[in-house]
Amino acid sequence: MYKKILLPLDGSERAVKALAHAVEIAQKFGAKLTLMHVVPSLPAYVNTAVDQLGHAQQTIINELTRHGQEMMEEVASSVSDKGIEIDTYTVLGQPADEILEKAKSEDYDLIVMGSRGLGEIKGYLMGSVSNRVARHASCPVLIIH
């Protein structure tokens, strides 16, 4: 039933809870688990201001990317003894768009993700990534509270 599971990670507590569910499902179905981290692109007004400082924008993106990769390596290491195939993927962009694109273009069977990784108020004001993914995904989505 599930052979490819996508697990977006943002470092939040709910993403950690989603990990436990994704690992259990992957074990039961013999599925491959992909850990995904989206480095959010900087807003246009920030891009303009930062570009004036030379390479500062690229430095910020590089640091966010490095942090995301370290987080995913730690997560992958923490479940390496669970007997499942795990890979990692990092991309720059808008989180919901990137998650939806990856799931569709690579035919994932299931997306498992935490609800509102940003926190309740900020997530409400900015729009919930998990809500958008659930509405537009090409496969089932399991949202962990």
Salt bridges, closest charged atoms under 4 A:
GLU13 OE2 - LYS17 NZ 3.88
GLU24 OE2 - LYS28 NZ 3.07
GLU63 OE2 - ARG66 NH2 2.26
GLU70 OE2 - ARG66 NH1 2.39
ASP87 OD2 - LYS32 NZ 3.33
ASP97 OD1 - ARG132 NH1 2.42
GLU106 OE2 - LYS102 NZ 2.87
GLU120 OE2 - ARG14 NH1 2.76
GLU120 OE1 - ARG116 NE 3.75
